[in-house]
Structures are given as C-alpha cells and as structure tokens.
Amino acid sequence: MGKLTAATAGPRSKWVTVAVWLIVAVVLTIALPNVKEYERNNAPNLKDNAPSVEASKLIAEQFPGEVGIPALIVWQRDSGLTEADYTVIQKLAGELAAQPLTALHDGIPLHMMPVQALQQMTSEDGTVFIQPLLFEEDTQTETLKENLLAIQDKTKQWTESNPFEAGVNENNTLTARISGPAGILVDATDLFKNADFVLLMATVILVLVLLLLIYRSPILAIIPLVGVGFAYVVTSPILGWMASKGWIVVDSQAIAIMTVLLFGAGTDYCLFFITRFRHELLHTEEHKTAIKKTFSGASGAIAMSGFTVVLALLALLAAHYGAYQRFAIPFSLSILIMCIASLTLVPAILAIIGRKAFVPFIPRTEQMEREHEAKTGKKHKKKDPEKQFGNRIGKLVITKPWTVVIVSTLLLGVLAIFSYGIPYKYDLLSSFPDDMPSREGFSQIAEAFEPGELAPLTLVIGDNNVADREKLRSDVAQAIEKFPQTGSVSEPQKSKASADYAAYTIVLHTNPYELEAMEAVPQLRKTVEEVLLAHGVENAADQIWIGGQTAEQYDNMKTNQRDSSIIMPLVILLIMILLFVYLRSVWATLYLIATVLLSFLAALGLGWIILHYGLGVEAIQGAIPLYAFVFLIALGEDYNIFMVSSIWKKSREMPLSQAIKEGVSQTGSVITSAGLILAATFAVLASLPLQVLMQFGLITAIGVLLDTFIVRPFLVPAITKLVGERVFWPAKKARVRGH
C-alpha cells in the first residue's frame, strides 16, 4: 500500500494521477461511442430454446405473416361509434394499404368493407372498435414509435380534434389509443426516455446535499462527486464500445439503475477513505503522512468491499433471463472503476488539497489546535469521546451482548416472517401508470371485449400423418373451447408450408399478462396433449407449440424462478469464499453471511408491509426478490467488512472487547452517513413511473437502512463479543490483508 500511495498520491504522482484520469476520460469519450447509441430496449429476454420462442419460430415458418408484433388501435366513443367514426377508420386502413409503413404486414382491408361489416366487429354496446396491425417481429422500437406517430399524424387530418390526445370518457368525443404489444413496448421505452439523465441529476443533487449536511464543507462534498463523475464518464464509453462489438447488450433500464448504484456505492467508498483521512489528520501534522496511513488503514477494506460487490454482480451472468444478464457487466464494471477511482483519484485530490478540503472545520492535531487557538484567540471545545453516541453503542454491545442479539434478531425475525407468502406477479401492464395510452387502451378492450383480445395465444399442433386429420383438429378445437380459461377459439388454420400443422387463435377471458392466464399455458398444453394421445399421435408432447405474449410471460416466470434458485446460492458461496480469504475466520464468515440474509428477508417483509398495507399493492413484481437479494447481500457485506476490519486491526493492540467498542465507535458515523446516502439514492428510483423500479428502490433502501442501523452497529458486534477469541479461528489472531 505504501507503493500504491507513492504511485498515486506522492508529491509529483498526485498531479500525474489526476492528469491520467482526465486524459483517459477525454480520450474514451472522444474515441469510443456513447452507450446510449447502442441501447436495445426490445432485446429478447428468453433463450432460443424457450418453448414460446420455439413456437414463434415454427409459426413464422408454417404460417408466414401470422407472427410479429401486434398493435391494436382502440377506437372508442361513449355514446357509440358513428358512421363518421367508421369513415375515419376506413380512411386510415386505406392510407396504410396505399402507403405501407416500414415493417408493417398487410392488414385487414377495412377500407374495402361496408360499414355494416365493421359494426359487426364492434363491441356489443357499439362503443369500441379494435383495428389490428401487425409489424415484423424484429422491428426496432424506434421504428415502431415512428410508425405509431405516423398513424396519429395521418388521423389528425380526418378529425376535428386529435382522438389520440382526447381524454378517455371526456365530452363524448372519439378517442383512440394504441395498445397491444407494440403500443406497450413503445410506451415502456418512453417511460425510460432520458431516465438516466433525470436520475443522474436527482442523485447528484441528493448526494451533494447529504454530503454538505454530513461534513459541512463545500470542498469535501464535491470531492466524492468528482470521483464518481469520472468513474461514470469512463464507464459509459467502455460499455458503448463493448455493445458496439456485440459483446454485451445494454438497455435504458440497466443504465438508469447503474447510475444510482454508481453514485450510491461510489460515494460510500469515497466516504470510507475521507473519514479515515480525517481521523489520521487528528493525529498527524503532515498530511502526506496522513495519506499514507489512510491507505494502510482503509484501502484493504475498500478494495475488498468493492471486489465483493463486483463478484456478486458478475454472478448475474449465470442467469438465463436476458434482463439479468444485461445488468451484470454494466453494474460490475462501474463498481470496479469506481473502486479504482476511490483508491487513486480521490487520494490524489486529497493529497493536493490537504487539510483545506475540510474547510471550515479543519481537523488538527492537539499541538496544531493549541497554535491555532493562540493565533485566533478562539478556544476549541474538545469533544469527550466517552459521551459520543457511537461510543455509547459500543459500550452497550460489549456489556449486554445477549440482550442486543435477542432484541435485534427478534425485530428482524418478525419482519422477515412477512416475507413468506408474498404474492408475486409478472403482469407487465400493472407496472405502468394508469394514464399510459397503451394501458388505457387495454382497459377499454377489457371492458368491451374479452381481456385476452389484447394478446391472443396461438396454439399449433403437428399430427404426424394421423389417419383422420380433420377429426383430430376438430376434437382439439372442441377441447380448447371447453378449456376453463378460453374466451373464444378460431377454426383450425392449415399451414401454408406443410399439411402436418394446424394453428388455433385462442382468446382468454382473463388479462393475458396476469398470473392466472400464465398458469393456464401448461394446463392448456396438457389438455391438447390428451387429445393427441387419444388419436395415437406419437410423441404428443413434442407436437404442441404455444406462442404469444402470455406464453412468453409464462416462460419468463419459469426462467426467473430457475435463475433465483441458481444465482442466490452462487452469490452466497462467492461472498463466503471472499470473506474467509480476507478475514481467515470461519465463525465471522458464517455470522456475517447469516446476518445479511436475515436483513434481506426483513427488508422484503417490511417492504411488503409498506407496499401492501400502506400503498394497496396486491402483489410484488416477480423480479424484485432476486434484484434486491444481489444488491443487499453484496452492499450489506460492504459495511460489515469495513467495521470488522477495524475490530480485527484494533484487536492486535488491545483486548477484543475494547477493540469491538472502539471499532463500533470509530466506524459508526461514516457507515451511518454512507448508509443514509446509499439508501437515499436507491429511493430515487421510486420517482420513476414504473412499479418494478419503485418496489425495487423501496425494498433495497429499506435493506440498506436495516443494515446501517441494526445489523452493523448492534447485531454483528454483539455476536462477535459472544463468540469471543474463537472468532479468529482457525487463525490465532486477526490477520487482515491491507492492515
């Protein structure tokens, strides 16, 4: 660490370090593409061998023109659609037929049909008409958006007011909303438009305000932001370059959360170093010497904390679900670069500024303080360390460890009980605001038609040259019609490529994105399989394909469950190995892992209490537990590592009880400050109009606060006291790298 100090924060090297970071940031920004240029917000989440993906491929081969991204234009008038309204619909259909939009398949020729035929296709009360469009399956989101905007522009010329902007159920006017998978995809992308910039600004302001409140020094408040800012500027073009090479896929959601993570965790690492630097300045006159001592005292813990988070986030590469994989590289790379910045750039800046960084509350040694008093005539009031709050907590922990452990465990345990039995959902639409156009369109469809009209299922069967093919297909249609979830089913459509395949369009009578509809997919498969077996079809289970949004959502759910069962144990195993290598202690490794696991379950339980009983949420998004787990386990160990490192080091020079007391007291303020900043940055996610991010931000913020105010100051040190000297086993005494 002495060599690293000389290399980055020496008399000359400190200037070189700042210059190198500046040059690297400028060169990367100029030479490499911006990551936003390569965002893919419609990247597939499922692997090619997922049943719904295989079904989609088969449907594209056997029923060309039937597969794609549907858009549903929902026309509505409270008093009933008029002939003038139908004329607008027909004009739009004729315009799209005469001047097709990019990637748009030929649609139903509504412009060639009499109005009476359109009225037959309208809802029973005559108020809602659905105009379906189908875009090619691989159409980019930007192209979809351009097309949907073009449709709205074309419509304006035939109506007195823009039906796409008219309020639903407002003044009995004609309204139009574009729903279906295409409309939902475009609206979802718009929700994230500039979200990373908004989050960046909100996070910067929040962190700056908190740092000013904590340190009351404008210079010191800016230094962590400079370090995080450089890390962000360096990370973004590297990610853009990797995406341009096709090595990774990034989306706007990953970049938005990466911003929050970088500023939250990155500021923490800077705080750890700055706080230790301030402590050393109170005992060392020369700030250069203080920098060296700070490296010796804090760098090992900071490096270990950062590496723990990086490794935990890299575990997401083991996921099969695309969204999880897309998080792994941006998150882990940003933390790695931030960790490097906190051990090079931030020390170099502090070495340049020295004590002046803490203006107006400059830390001084006792001798320097006396000299300052002599010059200014102002007497400095020394704080009694015994009366400080952190010291009182340390005393409580070592004098009443059993009480602390029992109370802390009971509190967390009671909250953790609420984490069991939480209902989860994979309903995409429920994540969006009620006034989002595609969701408004879906509500109109659900009220006037079967909700499943939004995203019908397509079921394909292969009959392997069965003797009575027509009878088989008729029996399958009857079985589907009798299926409890079926709202309607079409006649079997023969394949244009092979006589062995037939397809059925199935409209469910439930929301196609809800859990009830998704659970119907395997049941429907089993029902059809029984019919095929009855007709002697060989390998009947392999002759059924179900495609559509509901089938895809079902595969998403099963993939999510698989990933959770793999990644959660993997993260625990990786962190356990790192903790043991760093602390050389079996006991410490076990209870540090156990406490953050308990904290995670408590956060999930308390989050559910707030969301369900406070905000009326009926179910949590299915991706939340894994998201929150990875972040809370990794970030929770950050604080444990920093505090335990202090205890381990002090135990070399004093009895363990005294080391625990001083370790808790010395690290208390910095970890509390870091926890508040990290929790606040994650809470910023709740400002985004998407339920999944609001829930993730809330639960993660709660978990960070539980770690900060219960696990770190009370539970972990109390357990350490109870375990006693055995805590170092198999080592005889604390041996922490970097100390």
N, C-alpha and C positions, 0 to 999 in steps of 0.2 A: 504493500500500500504506500510505503514511502516512495518507491519508484514511480508509482502512478501519480502521486502528489507532485513530484518533480516534473513529470511529463505534462501535466495539465494545469497546475496552479503554482508553478515556480515563478521567480522574478521575471523571466522572459517568456516562459512557456504559457503563462496565463493569457498573454496577448495573442500568442500563436493559436491557442485553443479557441479563443473567440473568433479569430480570423478564419480558422479552418471551418468552424461551424457556419460562419457567414458565407464563405465561398461555396461550401457543399450545398447549402440551401439555395443559393442563387443558381449554381450550375444545374442542379437537379430540376429546379423549377423551369429553367430555360430549355434544357436538353431533353427532358422526359415529358410525356403527355400528362395532362391533369387527369386524375382518377375519374372525375365527373364525365369526361368524354367517353368513358368505357363502362359506365353503369348499365347494367342489364336488369331491368325491373320485372321482366317476364321470363327470367331464366327458369328452366324446369327444376322442380324440387324432387322429383322421383327418378329413380334409375330406370334404364331401358327395360329391365326385366320385371318391373312392377306390372301387375295384372291389368290395370287401367291403361297403362302405356302400351302394352302389347295389344290390348283391344283396339286402341286408337289406330295403331299401325295396320291392323287387319282390316278395320273399317275403311281406312284410306285406300287399301289395295283392292278390296272387294266391292266397295260402294263409293267410288270416287265422287267427290262433290258433296258427300254427306258429313265429312269431317272438317272441322275448322273451329273458329272462334265465333260463336253466335252473338249477335247484337239484336236486342229486342226494342223497337221503338214503341213505347206505350202511349197511345193517344187516348185522351180522356176528357169528357165534358159531363158535369154533374147532371144536367137535365137530359142527357142523351146526345150522341153524336148526330150532327145534321148532315144533309146532303153536301153542303159546302165543305164540311169537315172531310167527308169521304173524297171529295174532289181534290183536296189538298194532298191526301194520302196517295191518290192515284197519280197526281202530277209528280210527286216525289218518286214513286215507283217508275214512272215513265222516264224521268230525268236520269235516274240511276241506270236504267236499261240502255238509254241512248248514249250516256257518257259515264261508263262504269268507273268506279273509284278503284284505286290501287288495291290489289289483292282481294277484291270483292267477287264472290261467286255469283252466278246468275241466280236471281231471287224469284219469288213467286210473282208472275205477271199481273199484279193487282190492277195495273192501268188498263189491262185488256178485259177485265171482268166487269160485269154490270154492278151497280151499286147494291142491288138486291143480294148479290152473292157475298159482297163484303159484309152486309148486315147479318147474314147467316153466320159469319165468322166472329161477330161481335159478341160481347158478354150478354147474358140473358137480359139484363136490365138496359142494354143498349148504350152503356156509358163508356166502355173500354174496348179498344181495338188494338191488337198486337201485330205490328209489322215486322216480320223476322228478316234478318240479313245474316249472311254467313261470310266471314273473312277467312282467308287461308290460314292454316294452323300456325305457321311460323311467322306470321305478321308481327313486326316490331311494334312496341307500344306507341312510339312516336307516330308511326304510320296510322295506327288505329285512331289516335287522337286527331290527327289531321283529317282523316275521313269523317269522323263523327262531327267535327266542327264544320266540315264542308256540307254535311247533311243539314245542319242547323242553319247555315247561311242560305242554302237553296230554299229552305222552307219559309224564310222571312218574307220573300217576295210575293208569296201567295196568301199571306195572312195579315190582318190589321195589326196584330201585336205578336211578338215572338212567343210562341207556345212553349218554348224550352226555358223561358225565363219567367213565365206566368206562374204565380203561386198555386200550389195544389189546392183544390176546393176554394178558389178565390174568384168571386164575382161570376161564377158560372161560365168561365171562359174556357177555350180549348187549351189544354195543356199537353205537353209532350215530354217524355223522359226516356233516355236511352239506358236500358238495363241489360240484363244478360251478362255472360262472362266478359264480353268486350267492354261494355259500359262500366262494369265493376273494376276491371283492370285499369282502365283509363282514369277513373275516379280515384282509385287507390294510389296510382302513381302521382296524381295531382296533389294528394294529401302530403306527399313527401317532397313536393316541389320546393326547393330552397330550404327544406327542413334542416339540413346540416348547417346551413348558414345561420338560420334562426337559432338553432340550438347552440351554435358556436358563440354568437353574440350574447345570448342569455346566460350561458355558462361562464363566459369571460367576466361579464358584469357581476354575476353572483359570486364567483370566486374572488374577484377583486374586492368587493365589499366585505366579504368574510375575512379576508386577509388583513384588510385595514382595521377591522374590529379586533382581530386577534393580536396583531403586532403594533398597531397604531403608528406604523411607519410607512409612508408612501413609497419609499425606495424599496423596502423589503417586500412590500405587497406586489410590486411589479416583477421582481426577480423570478419567482416561480412561473409567472405568466410568460416571461421571456423564454424560459427553459421549455415550457410546454409548447409555446408557439413555434419555436424552432423545430421541436420534435414533430409537430403537426405538418409544418412546411416540408420537412424532409420525408416524412412517411407518405404523404399524398402522391407525389410524383413516382415514388418507387412502386406503389400499388398500381398507379396508372400504367407504368411500364410493364409490370407483371401481367396486368389484364390485357394489354395490347399484344402480348406474346401468346395469350391464350392459356397461361399457366394457372390463373385464378379467374373467378367470376366475382364481380362486386355489384352490389345493388345499393340504392339510396338508403335503405333501412340500416344496412351494415355500417355505412359511412356515418349516419346520424348517431348511432349508438357508440361507434368508435370515438367520435368527438367527445361525448360525455365521459367515456371511460378514460380517455387520454387526459382530459383536464382534471377529472376527479382523482384518479390514481396517481397521475403525474405530479400534481400539486402535493400529494401526500409524501412522495419520495423527496421532493424539494424541502418540505417542512421538516422531515426527519433530519436532513443534513443541516438545515439552517438552525434548528433548535439545538443540535449538538454543538454547532459552531458557536452559538451564543453562550452555551454552558462553558465551553473552553475559554472564551474571551473573559469570563468572570475570574479565571484563574491564571491566565497567560497574558502578559503585556504585549508581546509581539504577535500580531495577527497571522503572520506567516507560520509561526509555530502552532498557533491555534488551528490553522487549516490542516496541518499535518496530523495533529492529534484527533481532529474531527474525522479524517479519513480512517485513522486507526480504530476509532470508536464506533463509527456508524456505517462505513462503507460495506462491511461484510453483511450486515443485516439488510441494508438497502438492496444489494446485489441479490441476496438470497430471496428477499421478498419479491423482487421483480422476476426472477427466474421461476419462482413458484407460480406466479400468475401466467407467465408466458407458457409454461409447460401445461398448465391446466387448460388454457385456451386452445393450445395445439391439439389437445385430446379431442376437440370437436371434429378433427379430420377423420376420426373413426366413424363419424355419422354417415348414414345413408341418405338422410334428408338434406336436400341441397341448401336450404337456408342456413342450417347449422354449419355446414362445410364452408359456406361463403363468409361466415363470421370468423373462422379460425385464423386465417392469415392476416387480415386487417387488424384484428384485435391484438394478436400476439406480437406482430411486427411493431405496432405503435407502442406497446408497453416496453418492448426490448429497446427501441430507440430512445424512449423517454427515460428508461433506466440508465442508459449510457449518458444521456444529457445531464441527468441529475448527479452523475459521478465525474463529469468532465466540465461541461459548460457552466453549470451553476457554481461549482467550486472556483472556477476561473474568474467568474464575475465577482464572487465574494472576495477573492484574493485581490482583485483590482480595487474594489471599493473599500474593503476593510470594515472597520468599526462604523464608518459613516453610513453604512447600509441600514443601521438601526436607528438613525436619527428620527425623532428627537430623544429616544430612550436608549442611549448608547450604553452597552454593557462594559463595565470597567472592573479591574481588579481592586482590591481594598486600597492598595497604595495609590493607584490612579484615581480612585474615588476621593481619597484624602487630598490629593493635589488639586483635583477639580473643585473641591469644597473651598480650598484656600484661595483659589483664583476668583471664584464666583460669589463666595460668601454664603452660598446655599448649602444647607446641611442635608445630606442624603439620608433618608429613613431606610434603615435596613429591615428587611422582612425577616421575621422569625420563622425559620424553616419548619419548626415543630408545629406552628399554627396554620401552615398551608393545608389546603383541602386534600391534596394528593397524599401528603404525609399522614393525615388522619385516616384516610382509606387504607394506607399501608399498615398502620397500627391495628386497625380493625381486623384486617385479613390475617395477621400473624397472631393476634390474641384470641380471636374467635373463629378459627377456620371452619369448624364443623357447622356453626350457625350460618356462616356465609355460603358454604357449599349447599346446605339443605335449602335455604331460602332461595338462592339463585336457581338451583335445579328445579325446585317446585314451581317457581314462577315461569321458567322456560318450558317446563314439562306440561303445565296446564295449557299454555298457549299452543304447544306442539300437538296436544290432543285434538285441537280444532283442525289440524292439517289432514287428519284422517277422514275419509268420506267426503272430501271436497268434490263436487261435481265438476267435470271438465267438459268443454265443448270445443268443437272445431268448426263452428259456424262462422264463415268468413264475413257474411254481411253484418252480423251483430257487432263486429269490431268497428264499424264505420258510424259516423254521425247520422242521426235520423234525417237530416236535411240534405244528405248527399243524393244527387239526382238518381243514380242507379238504385239506391235503396228506396227512394220514393217510388220509382217505377216498379220495383218488386212488390211494395206494399199494395199498389194498385192492382197488380196481377193477382196477388194472393186474395184480395177482397172480391175480385170479379171472376176469377178462374181458379183452377187448381194451382196451388203454390208451385207445384212441380213444373208448371209451364215455363218457369224461368230457366230451368236447366234439365231437360228430359234425359233419361237414360237410353242408351242404345244397346240392346242385347243381341248378340249374334250367335247362332248355333251352326255347327257342322254336323252333317248327318251320315258321313262315311258311306254313301250309296245305300242307305237303308231301303228296304223293299218298297214301303208305302211312304214316300217322302211327303206327299200332301197331307196325309193323315197325321204324321208326326208334327208337322208345322202347325196344323190346326189344333192339335192337342196341347202343344206348347203355348199357343195363343190363349187357349181356354184356361190353362194353369196360371198364366201370368194375370189374366183378367180376374181370377178368383183370389189372387195373392192379396193379403190384407192391406198392403200399402199402395196398391195400384189405384190410380185415379182413372186412367184410360190407357189403352194399348192399341197400337195400329195393327193393320193387317200385315202378315209377313211379307217383307220385300225381298225379292230374289236378287242374288248377286249378279252384277253385270260381267264379272270376270270368271266365276265358277258356279256351276249348278249345285255345288255341295253346301253352299252357305245361304242363310236367310237371316234377315235382321228385323227387329221389332223396336219401335219407338215407344218408350214407356214414360208416362207422366205420373209421378207420385202425387198423392193428395196431401203431402206434408212438405214443409220447407226443405228443398233439396240439399241445403247446407247444414241442416241440423243433425244431431246425433241419431235421432230416430230413423231418419232417411238413410244415413250411412250404414247403420246396423242392418238395414233391410237388404243391402247388397249381397252379403254371404247367404242370407236366408233365401233370397230370390235365386241365387245360383244353385242352391241345394234343391229348391222346388223344380227347377228346369232339369236338373241332373236326373231326378227321379223319373221324369217323363222320358228322357232319352234312354235311360236304362230299361224302362218298360218296353221300348221299341227295339231293344237289342243293339243300341249304338255302342260300339267298342270305345273304351277309354272316354266315357261320357264326360267326366270332369274336365278333360282337356279339350272338349269340343264346345265349351261355353266361354264367351267373351262378353264382358260388360264394360262399356265405356260411358263417358260423360262426367260432368263435374262432381256428382255425388259419388261415383265410383272412385274418382281421383281423390276426393276428400277422405274416403274410407282408407285408401292406401296411404294417404298422408298420416292418418291416425295410427295405423299399424306400424308404419315406419318410425313415427315419433316414439311409440312405445318400445320398439326394438332399440332405438338409439339411447333412450333413457336407461334401459337395462344394461347397456354396454358402457356408455360414457361415464355414468355416475360411479360405478366401481373402479373404472380406469383412473378417473381423476383422484379418487381417494388413494388408490395404490401409488400413483405417481407422487402425490404430496407426502405420503407416508415415507417413501424412499428418500425424498429430498430432506425431510425433517430429520430422519435418522442419520443421514450422512452429515448434516450440518450440526446437529446437537449431540450426536453419539449417545442418545438416550432412548431406550425402549419405552420407559414409562412416560416421558414427556411427549414422545411421538404419539402414543396411544391417547393420552387425555387431551392433547391439543386437537387431534382429529375429532375425538368424541364431542368436545365442547362446541366446535363449529358446526358439526352435524346437528346437535341439539338446537343451536342457534338458528340454523337454516329451517328446521321444522317449526320452531317457534315463530319465525318470520312469516312462514307460509300460513300458519294458523292465525296470527294476528292480522295478516293481510286479508285473509278470508273474512274475519270478523268485521273489519272496516268496510270491505267491498260489499259483503252480503247484507250485514245488518245496518251499516251506515249509508251505503250508496245504492242498495237494492239490486246488486248484481246477482243473477241467478246461478251463474257458473263461470269458472275461470277458464281462460283460453288454455288449450292443451299444451302449448309450447312453454308456458310460464315456469313450471317446476324445473325443467332442465336448464333453461336460461338462468333462472335465479340460483340454482344449485352451483353451476360452474363459477359464477361470479362471486357468490357469497363464500363458498369454500376457499377459493383462491385468495380473495381480498381479506377474508376473516383471518386467515393464517398470516397475512402481512402484519397485522397488529400484534398477533401473538409472538411472531418471530422477533419483532422489534423489542417487545417488552422482555421476553425470555432471554434474549441476547444480553440485555442489560443485567438481568439477575445472574446469569451464568458468569459474566465477567466480574461482577462485584463479589461473587461467592469465592473467588480466588483470594480475596483480601480480607474477608470478614465472614462471620457465621452466616449460614443460609438464611435464617430468619431476618437478620439485618439486611442481607442482600435483597430479599423479597420486598421488605419495607421501602428501601431506597430505590429499588428498581421500579416499583409501582409509583412512587412519588415523582421520580425523575422523568419517567415516560408518560405520566398521566396527562399533563397539559397538551403535549404535542399530539398524542394519539387521540385525545378528545377533539382537538382542533381539526386534525386530519379526518376523523370520522364524521364530524359535522359537515365539512366541505364535501367529502365523498357522497354522503347521504343527500346533501342538497343538490349536487349535480345530477344524481340519478332521479331525484324528484322532479327535475326539469323535464324529464321525459313525459311526465304526467300532463304537461301542457300540450302535447301533440294530440290531435283529434283521432286517435286510434286506440281502441280499448286494449289491445295486446301490449302496446308500449306503456300505456297508463298503468296497467296492472303490473307489468314488469318493473317499471320505475318505482312504484309504491312499495312492492314487496322487497325489492333489493335495498331501497333506502331504509326500510324497517329493519332488515337484517343487519345492515351496517351499524345502525344505532344500537341494536341489541348487543352486537359485538363490542361496540365502543363503550357502552355504559354498564354492561353487566358481565359479559364474558371476560374481557380483558382486565378491568380493574378489580373484579371480585372473584369470579369463579376460577380462572386459571391460576392466579397466585395463591388462592386458598388451597386448591388441590396440591400445588407444589409444596406448600407448608406441610400438609398432611402426609405426603409421600416422604418428605424429609430427604436425608442424604442419599436414599436409594434412587432419587430422581435422576442421578447421574449414571446409573447402571446401564451398560456394562463398564463405562469409564469410571475411574475412581473419583475424578473431579471434573468440573466443567471444562470442556475443550471446544471452543467455538472458533471456527475459521474466521480470520479477519480481526481477531482480538489478541 
